[in-house]
Amino acid sequence: MNRAKDKLKVGMIGVGDITMLHRPAYVDFSHAELVALCDLDEALLKKRSAEWGVARTTTNHEEILGDPDIDIVEVNTPHHTHRRLVIDALEAGKNVACQKPMTVTIADAEAMIAAADQSRGRFRVIENFVFYPPYVRAKELIDAGEIGEVLTIRFKLGTGLFGGRWVPIKSEIWHLMEIEKGMGQAVFDDGYHKLSMAIHYLGQIEAVKGYIDRTFAFIDSPAQLIWRYKDSAALGSFDIAFSPNAYTKSKYFSADERIDIVGTRGTIRLNQCTAQLLNEPPLEMYRDGQRFLFDDIDSDWQASFTAGIMDFPRAILEGRDTLLTGRRALDVMKFAFALILSAKRGSEVRPDDVTDEIIAEELQGGKHD
């Protein structure tokens, strides 16, 4: 791979629904160009090729990995397929960006991390929320001590069936069926973003407790989840509710996310992300009796994908890691599994104690892939 080049070439494996949010980052981007698409669905490949103006397509991912001109491989396929594709790409010397969640087992995640350690390419797991401009600004305020020492951080997720864009049924079905493998869309999949932010803001998780119910058998909601940190006295919580008849205004998915952060000197409120349910500034801070409104920040959710996708080519060219390494992704996975295990057991669980054997025995009825 030519490290001296200024513009990296990208091959995308998996061009499903989520990649519609990846594509804009590559349009007129000076540091990377999307040059090849791969998917098993030939009709979808043809559609994306026409929409995006990317002429080269293939149904064989080996063609992408074998091309010496391709510098970055995006893996955007279902979670259980990530291990093979990521490891093959890393062994081929490619830089690899893998969609979250990283995979479905701790062993797979550790194998991917080990392959990255041995590869000349870099590895990152795509998670756009850490690049969402209001969230980035909130992190800066916290780190600058603007609200003092953080005491509590609370995440809120409310979803419905109406108000967002249409999502292909086949994309929804395989996500919902994850509940049979001990995962679930609200906590393990979409919840990944919130759990990632919980670590990003305040550090590693010591222990968790949780309650998770079911809606329509397959939806892991409503839920109330709490945790404590290793290196902070702060406590965290995550409130999840699915309201099927609620209209949640969004150009994207009908997911209303909010974050409240309370410190010894003040508070930070993040009022939107994917959707825009409230007509409020995206970020507010209360401190010393004053209210500060941050309404001049780009709060379109697409901005988080664009910034996140762009960061990887820049990191490669600058010789640095991104925020979202394989090890960070494994931490988020263990965090999610610990919450699910805690809800099943009705007791506290430490993410550091979670193993594939425990997951298989307690969440999958003894089944272990």
Protein Blocks (a to p, Z undefined) as FASTA:
>chain_A
ZZkbmbdcdddehjafklmmmmmmmgopakbccfbdcdfblklmmmmmmmnopabgcfbf
klmmmpmkbmbdcdfbdfklmmmmmmmmmmnopacdddddfblcfklmmmmmmmmmmpmb
dcddddfklmgmklmmmmmmmmnomnopafbdcddddddfehiacddfklmmmmmmmmmn
opajklmmmmmmmmmmmmmmnopcfbdcdddddeehlagcddddddddfkbcbdcddddd
ddfkbccddfkbcdddddddddfkbccddfbfkbcfbacdfbdcdeehiacddfkbcfbf
klmmmmmmmmmmmmmmnopacfkdfklmmmmmmmmmmmmmmmmnopacdfklpcfklmmm
mmnnopaZZ
